Amino acid sequence: MLSGREMNYKSEIARIKELYPEGRIRRSKERYKAIWDLKMPSDRVPFAFWWYPLDSGFDVEGLDLLDKEKRLQYLILQIKARAVLNDDYIPGLWSEERPPIIASAFGCELVHGKSTHFWTKPIIKNPEDVYRLKNVYYKSELLREGS
């Protein structure tokens, strides 16, 4: 998936702008706003297919999300791969840590598997275990960095 070559971010951003023209983004925003305002959009209900086409050749196998450069490249490639879908996805970047960073602050061990997401090993086995949680501290490197 990621060849190890340098990625030219300016040209990648230009390509993303071609794949997601302003009109497409504007119409998606209008649809989302209409729904937010409890109205029906003029053309259709907004939706976003939350992945990429299986035949796109996009592969996450072996991706090291702890490598920030590769994570950024992954997100750019994913945005480009899913552009063929005529949905209301609006391109954006996110850190991929998601909920596990909160759990790691309570002492859960951060686990990085083969998928595109981090996970944490559970430390709560019974509901009563919640009352034995330690005070929140910034154990996670991801929390300290503010990724």
N, C-alpha and C positions, 0 to 999 in steps of 0.2 A: 504494500500500500504506500508507504512512505519510503522513497528511494534513498534517502540520506543526502540528496542533493539540496543545495540552498534553494529556498523558495523566494521568489521575487514578490514580496507582499503588495507592492504598488500595482503590478500587473494582475495579481490575483484579485485585488479589490476592484480593479477596472472590469475584469471578467464577471465578477459577481454582479456589478451594476448593470452589465449587459443582460445577464440572465434574469435579473429581477429589476426591470425598468421601473421608473418612478410611478407610472400609471398603475402597474400591478400592485405595488406597495400601497399606493393611495386608495385603490379600490378595497384592498383587504382591510386597511385601517377604517374605512367608512363602514364596512360590514360589521367589524368588531364594535365600533362605536354605536351603531344602531342597536345591536344586541344588548350592549351595556346599558343603553337608554330604554330598554324593554320595548324596542320596536323591531319590526321585520325589515331586513335590508331590501332594497328595491329589486335585486336580482336573485339572490340565494342566501341561505344561511352559511355563515363562515365555518370553515373547518380546516384543520391542519393535520395532514398525515404525518405522524411523528417518527419518521425514519427515512430511509432512502430506498429507491427501487432495487430489488434484489439482482436485477440484471445490469446494474450500473458498473459492476466490477469493483465497487468500493468494498474494502475488507478491513476489519478491525483486529484480525487475528494477530496476536503478539504485540499489540500496540502498548507502549509504555507511557501511561498517562502521567506518571510522575515527572517525565521529561517535558518541561513547559513548552519548549519549541515544537516538539512532536505533537503535543496536545493542540497547539494553535494550528499547526498544519492539518491535523486531523479535522478540526472544526471547519476550516476553509474548504477542504476537500469534500466534507459532508454537505456543506451548503451548496456547493457546485453540483454534486451528484444528485441531489434531490430537486434541483431546479426544474426538471422535466415535469414534475407533478403540478397540476393546475389547481393548487389549493391556496390557502391563505397564510401559509408560513411566511414570516417576516425574518429575514436573515439576522442573526445575532450571535454573539459569542458568550459563552459561559464557562465557568471553571471546571465543570464535571464533578466537583466534590459533592455537591448537593447535601442531602440530610446527614450523611455520615460525619461531617465535620462537627455538627452539634453533639452527636453521640460520643465522638472522640474526646470532647471537652469534659465529659463525665467519666472518662477512664476506659471507654471501649477501644479495643485495639483496631486500628485501621487496616483493612485488608484490601489488597489490590489483586484482582483476579484477571481472567482473560477477557472479560467483557469491557464495555466502555465505562463502567461505573465502579466507584469505590464502594466498599461495604464495611461494616464493623461487626466484630464478634460480639454477640449479645452478652450482657452481664446481668440482665434481669431474667430470672427463671420463674419467679412467683411475684404476684402483685406487691407483696410486702417488701420485696427487694428495693422498690423505689425509695423507701424511707431510709435505706442504708447508703444511698448514693453520696459520694463525697461532694464537697463544694466544687463548683465549676472552676477549672483551671485550664490554661492554654497549653495543654500537652501536645496537641496536634501541631506539627510543623505547618500544616496548611492554614490553620487558624492564625498562627503567628505571622505568617506572610501576608495574610489578608487576601489570598488568592480568590 
